[in-house]
Structure formats: C-alpha cells, structure tokens
Amino acid sequence: VITIPSTLTSIGNNAFENCSILENITLYEGLGSIGEFAFSGCSNLEGITIPSTVTSIGNNAFENCSDIESVNILEGVTSIGEYAFSGCTSLKNLKIPSTIENIGEYAFSGCTNLESIEILEGITSIGNHTFRDCVGLTSIQLPNSVTKIGMHAFRDCSSLGSIVLPSSITSIGRFAFCDCSS
C-alpha cells in the first residue's frame, strides 16, 4: 500500500510505471494532476479513486493496469488523457462525471470486461476509439449533452446490444459502431 501525502500536488510522468507490487494506493484531495504513464503497467493495482481536485489524468496514466476492477472519478476532474485506462481488462463498471470536458482517444479501449458505463450530463463528445474493443459492454445510453461520436468510438464492442442515442447527436464518425454484432 502506498499512501500519497495530502501535501502532494502532482504525480509526475512515469512515477510508478511498471510497479507490479503496487496493489492499493490512496490519493488525497489537493492532488492536481496525474502525469503520463504515472501508474502504467501496475498490473496488481486493484482500484483507484481520482480526487475531485485532479484536473487532468495524463495520457497512458493507468494503461495496462490489468487488475483494476473499479475506477472512481470524482466530480471536478475535467480531462482524461489518451489511452489513460486502455487495457484495464478487469474494469467492470465506469461512471464518467459531468465535469469531464475531454476524453482522449483510446482512453478505455481494450477494457474487455467493462459491462456498464454511466456518462453524466455535461460531456459533449465521445472521442475516436474511446471505447473500442470493450467486448463485455452490453448497453450504452448517452446523455442529451452529447453531440458528437468519434470514429471507431464503440468499434468491436461485440456484446453491445442496446444503444440509446439522444436527439442532440449531430455527428457520428466512421465505423463508430462497426462490428457491434449483438
């Protein structure tokens, strides 16, 4: 267990990358940013709560943390970087708060056990490849604030059988729901 002191304001790039013995970490309010690859490859990390004071989760920050089952992103976080949680194959449920303004490409791609996503009112765009290869995802309901779905956003979500699109949608990118065979 690693406890990050409450006085820490940022976690730098690659700070704990490939720290496979890391199973639990506590992040406190006051932390402002999580750098690129900060926890990437921490294959035994089981869960994470991102405090509301974090404004940005860096690119690849938790990529390939294969044991993460839960990610709790608190209201206040505004940006999720590219590949931030890509390859988190044990992740089952996800709630994206209304304060998120940007989700990077491939942010949750390859989360093969992700079954449900709750996206709160506020986000306007689902980026390219964001949920690609989330083969366990069975349904998605997008909030009325979403106007754009990027290319390949839900591609290869082969269990996706129910999609509720709001009337606010003005653009759906190429192959957005390609190979959603259910």
VEXMARDREN-864282 format. One line per 3 residues: number of its first residue (from 1); their letters; for each residue x, y, z of N, C-alpha, C. Coordinates in steps of 0.1 Angstrom, whole numbers, always signed. Layout:
! residues N
NUM = a = X Y Z X Y Z X Y Z; ... $
//
This chain:
! residues 182
1 = vit = +8 -12 +0 +0 +0 +0 +9 +12 +0; +6 +21 -9 +13 +34 -9 +2 +45 -6; +6 +53 +4 -3 +65 +7 +4 +77 +3 $
4 = ips = -2 +84 -6 +4 +97 -11 +1 +108 -1; +10 +115 +3 +7 +126 +13 -2 +136 +8; -10 +142 +17 -20 +152 +13 -14 +165 +8 $
7 = tlt = -1 +166 +10 +6 +179 +5 +10 +178 -9; +10 +166 -15 +14 +164 -29 +4 +170 -39; +9 +178 -48 +1 +184 -58 +1 +178 -72 $
10 = sig = +12 +170 -75 +12 +164 -88 +20 +151 -87; +17 +141 -95 +24 +129 -97 +30 +130 -111; +43 +129 -112 +50 +131 -125 +49 +120 -134 $
13 = nna = +53 +122 -146 +53 +112 -157 +61 +100 -152; +56 +88 -154 +63 +75 -152 +66 +73 -137; +60 +80 -128 +64 +79 -114 +64 +65 -108 $
16 = fen = +54 +58 -111 +52 +44 -106 +51 +34 -117; +55 +37 -129 +53 +28 -140 +59 +15 -138; +51 +4 -142 +55 -10 -140 +59 -14 -126 $
19 = csi = +53 -7 -116 +55 -11 -102 +45 -22 -99; +49 -34 -103 +39 -46 -102 +35 -50 -88; +43 -46 -78 +39 -50 -64 +29 -40 -58 $
22 = len = +26 -29 -65 +16 -20 -60 +2 -25 -62; -5 -27 -51 -19 -32 -51 -29 -21 -47; -26 -13 -38 -35 -2 -34 -28 +11 -33 $
25 = itl = -34 +22 -36 -29 +35 -34 -40 +44 -31; -37 +54 -22 -47 +64 -17 -42 +77 -22; -51 +84 -30 -48 +97 -35 -57 +107 -27 $
28 = yeg = -52 +118 -23 -60 +127 -15 -64 +140 -22; -74 +146 -17 -78 +159 -22 -66 +168 -21; -64 +177 -31 -53 +185 -32 -44 +182 -43 $
31 = lgs = -44 +169 -47 -36 +164 -59 -42 +171 -71; -34 +177 -79 -39 +184 -91 -38 +177 -104; -28 +169 -106 -26 +162 -118 -19 +149 -117 $
34 = ige = -22 +140 -126 -15 +127 -127 -8 +126 -140; +5 +125 -140 +12 +125 -153 +11 +113 -162; +17 +115 -174 +17 +104 -184 +24 +92 -178 $
37 = faf = +18 +80 -181 +24 +67 -177 +26 +66 -162; +20 +75 -154 +23 +75 -139 +22 +62 -132; +11 +54 -136 +9 +41 -130 +8 +30 -140 $
40 = sgc = +12 +33 -152 +10 +24 -163 +18 +11 -160; +11 -1 -163 +17 -14 -161 +18 -18 -146; +11 -11 -138 +9 -16 -124 -1 -27 -123 $
43 = snl = +3 -39 -127 -6 -49 -131 -14 -55 -119; -10 -52 -106 -17 -57 -95 -25 -46 -88; -25 -34 -93 -33 -23 -87 -48 -27 -89 $
46 = egi = -56 -27 -78 -69 -32 -78 -80 -22 -80; -78 -10 -76 -88 +1 -78 -82 +14 -75; -89 +25 -80 -84 +38 -78 -95 +48 -77 $
49 = tip = -94 +58 -68 -103 +69 -68 -95 +81 -71; -100 +88 -81 -94 +101 -86 -101 +112 -79; -93 +120 -70 -99 +131 -62 -105 +142 -71 $
52 = stv = -114 +149 -66 -121 +160 -73 -111 +171 -77; -100 +172 -70 -90 +183 -72 -81 +180 -84; -81 +168 -89 -73 +164 -101 -80 +170 -113 $
55 = tsi = -73 +178 -121 -79 +184 -133 -77 +175 -145; -65 +169 -145 -62 +160 -157 -55 +147 -153; -60 +137 -160 -54 +124 -159 -45 +122 -172 $
58 = gnn = -32 +121 -170 -24 +121 -182 -25 +109 -192; -20 +111 -203 -20 +100 -213 -14 +87 -207; -20 +76 -209 -15 +63 -205 -13 +62 -190 $
61 = afe = -19 +70 -182 -17 +71 -168 -19 +57 -161; -29 +50 -165 -32 +37 -158 -33 +26 -169; -27 +28 -180 -28 +18 -191 -22 +5 -186 $
64 = ncs = -29 -6 -190 -25 -20 -187 -24 -23 -172; -32 -16 -164 -33 -20 -150 -44 -31 -150; -40 -43 -153 -49 -53 -157 -58 -58 -145 $
67 = die = -54 -55 -133 -63 -60 -121 -72 -49 -116; -72 -37 -122 -81 -27 -117 -96 -31 -120; -104 -32 -110 -118 -36 -111 -127 -24 -111 $
70 = svn = -122 -13 -103 -130 -1 -102 -122 +11 -103; -128 +21 -110 -122 +34 -112 -133 +44 -107; -130 +52 -97 -140 +62 -92 -134 +76 -96 $
73 = ile = -140 +82 -106 -135 +95 -110 -145 +105 -104; -141 +113 -95 -150 +122 -88 -153 +135 -96; -164 +141 -93 -168 +154 -99 -157 +164 -97 $
76 = gvt = -153 +171 -107 -142 +180 -106 -131 +178 -117; -129 +165 -119 -119 +161 -129 -124 +165 -143; -116 +171 -151 -120 +177 -164 -115 +170 -176 $
79 = sig = -104 +163 -175 -97 +157 -187 -92 +143 -184; -95 +134 -193 -89 +120 -193 -81 +119 -205; -68 +116 -204 -59 +116 -215 -60 +103 -224 $
82 = eya = -53 +104 -235 -53 +93 -244 -48 +80 -238; -54 +69 -240 -50 +56 -235 -50 +55 -220; -56 +65 -213 -55 +66 -198 -58 +53 -191 $
85 = fsg = -68 +46 -195 -72 +33 -189 -73 +22 -199; -66 +24 -210 -66 +13 -220 -60 +0 -215; -66 -11 -218 -61 -24 -214 -63 -27 -199 $
88 = cts = -72 -20 -193 -76 -23 -179 -86 -34 -180; -82 -47 -182 -90 -58 -186 -100 -63 -175; -97 -59 -162 -106 -63 -151 -117 -53 -148 $
91 = lkn = -116 -41 -154 -125 -30 -151 -139 -34 -155; -149 -33 -146 -163 -38 -149 -173 -26 -151; -172 -16 -142 -182 -5 -143 -174 +8 -143 $
94 = lki = -180 +18 -149 -174 +31 -151 -185 +42 -150; -182 +52 -142 -190 +64 -142 -182 +76 -146; -186 +83 -156 -179 +95 -161 -186 +107 -156 $
97 = pst = -180 +115 -147 -187 +127 -141 -190 +138 -151; -199 +146 -147 -204 +157 -156 -193 +168 -159; -183 +168 -150 -172 +178 -152 -162 +175 -163 $
100 = ien = -163 +162 -168 -153 +158 -178 -156 +166 -191; -146 +173 -196 -148 +181 -208 -141 +173 -220; -131 +165 -217 -123 +159 -228 -119 +145 -224 $
103 = ige = -122 +135 -233 -118 +121 -231 -109 +119 -243; -96 +115 -241 -87 +113 -252 -90 +100 -259; -84 +99 -271 -85 +88 -279 -81 +75 -272 $
106 = yaf = -88 +64 -274 -84 +51 -269 -85 +51 -253; -90 +61 -247 -90 +62 -232 -94 +49 -225; -104 +42 -230 -109 +30 -223 -109 +18 -233 $
109 = sgc = -101 +19 -243 -101 +8 -253 -95 -5 -247; -100 -16 -251 -95 -28 -246 -98 -32 -232; -108 -25 -226 -113 -29 -213 -123 -40 -215 $
112 = tnl = -118 -52 -217 -126 -63 -222 -138 -67 -212; -136 -65 -200 -147 -69 -190 -156 -57 -186; -154 -46 -192 -163 -34 -189 -177 -37 -194 $
115 = esi = -186 -38 -184 -200 -41 -187 -210 -29 -188; -207 -19 -180 -216 -8 -180 -208 +5 -178; -213 +15 -185 -208 +29 -185 -219 +38 -181 $
118 = eil = -217 +47 -172 -226 +57 -169 -219 +71 -172; -225 +77 -182 -219 +90 -186 -229 +101 -182; -225 +110 -173 -234 +120 -168 -235 +132 -178 $
121 = egi = -246 +139 -177 -249 +151 -185 -238 +161 -183; -233 +165 -195 -222 +175 -194 -212 +173 -206; -208 +161 -208 -199 +158 -218 -205 +160 -232 $
124 = tsi = -198 +165 -241 -204 +168 -254 -199 +159 -266; -188 +152 -263 -182 +145 -274 -176 +132 -269; -178 +121 -276 -172 +108 -273 -161 +107 -284 $
127 = gnh = -148 +107 -280 -137 +107 -289 -135 +95 -298; -126 +96 -307 -122 +85 -316 -117 +73 -307; -121 +61 -310 -116 +49 -304 -118 +48 -289 $
130 = tfr = -126 +57 -283 -127 +58 -268 -130 +45 -261; -140 +38 -266 -144 +25 -260 -142 +13 -270; -133 +14 -279 -131 +4 -288 -126 -9 -281 $
133 = dcv = -131 -20 -286 -128 -34 -281 -132 -36 -267; -142 -29 -262 -148 -32 -249 -159 -43 -251; -154 -55 -253 -163 -66 -258 -173 -70 -247 $
136 = glt = -172 -67 -235 -182 -70 -225 -193 -60 -223; -192 -49 -230 -202 -38 -229 -215 -42 -236; -226 -42 -228 -238 -47 -233 -248 -36 -237 $
139 = siq = -247 -24 -231 -256 -13 -234 -250 +0 -231; -254 +10 -238 -249 +24 -236 -261 +33 -238; -262 +43 -229 -272 +54 -230 -264 +67 -229 $
142 = lpn = -264 +74 -239 -256 +87 -239 -265 +98 -234; -260 +108 -226 -268 +119 -222 -271 +129 -233; -281 +137 -231 -285 +147 -240 -274 +158 -244 $
145 = svt = -264 +159 -236 -253 +168 -239 -244 +164 -250; -244 +151 -253 -235 +146 -263 -240 +150 -277; -231 +156 -285 -235 +160 -299 -227 +152 -309 $
148 = kig = -215 +146 -305 -206 +140 -315 -201 +127 -309; -201 +117 -318 -195 +104 -315 -184 +102 -325; -171 +101 -321 -160 +100 -330 -159 +87 -337 $
151 = mha = -149 +86 -346 -146 +75 -354 -142 +63 -345; -148 +51 -348 -144 +39 -341 -147 +39 -326; -155 +49 -322 -157 +51 -307 -161 +38 -300 $
154 = frd = -170 +30 -306 -175 +18 -299 -172 +6 -308; -163 +7 -317 -159 -4 -326 -155 -17 -319; -160 -28 -324 -157 -41 -319 -162 -43 -304 $
157 = css = -172 -36 -301 -179 -39 -288 -190 -49 -291; -185 -61 -293 -193 -72 -298 -205 -76 -290; -206 -73 -277 -217 -76 -269 -227 -65 -268 $
160 = lgs = -224 -54 -274 -233 -42 -274 -246 -44 -281; -257 -46 -273 -270 -49 -279 -280 -38 -278; -277 -28 -270 -287 -17 -268 -279 -4 -268 $
163 = ivl = -283 +5 -277 -277 +18 -278 -288 +28 -278; -288 +38 -269 -297 +49 -269 -290 +61 -272; -293 +67 -284 -287 +79 -288 -297 +91 -286 $
166 = pss = -292 +102 -280 -301 +113 -277 -303 +121 -290; -313 +129 -290 -317 +137 -302 -307 +148 -304; -298 +151 -295 -288 +161 -296 -276 +157 -305 $
169 = its = -275 +144 -309 -264 +140 -318 -265 +146 -331; -254 +152 -335 -253 +159 -349 -243 +152 -358; -234 +144 -351 -224 +137 -359 -220 +124 -354 $
172 = igr = -219 +114 -362 -214 +101 -358 -203 +97 -368; -191 +95 -363 -179 +92 -371 -179 +79 -378; -170 +77 -387 -169 +65 -395 -166 +53 -385 $
175 = faf = -173 +42 -388 -171 +30 -381 -174 +31 -366; -181 +40 -362 -184 +43 -348 -189 +31 -340; -198 +23 -347 -204 +11 -341 -201 -1 -349 $
178 = cdc = -190 -1 -357 -187 -12 -366 -184 -24 -357; -189 -36 -362 -187 -49 -356 -192 -50 -342; -203 -42 -339 -211 -44 -327 -222 -55 -331 $
181 = ss = -218 -67 -331 -225 -78 -337 -238 -82 -329; -239 -78 -317 -251 -82 -309 -263 -73 -313 $
//
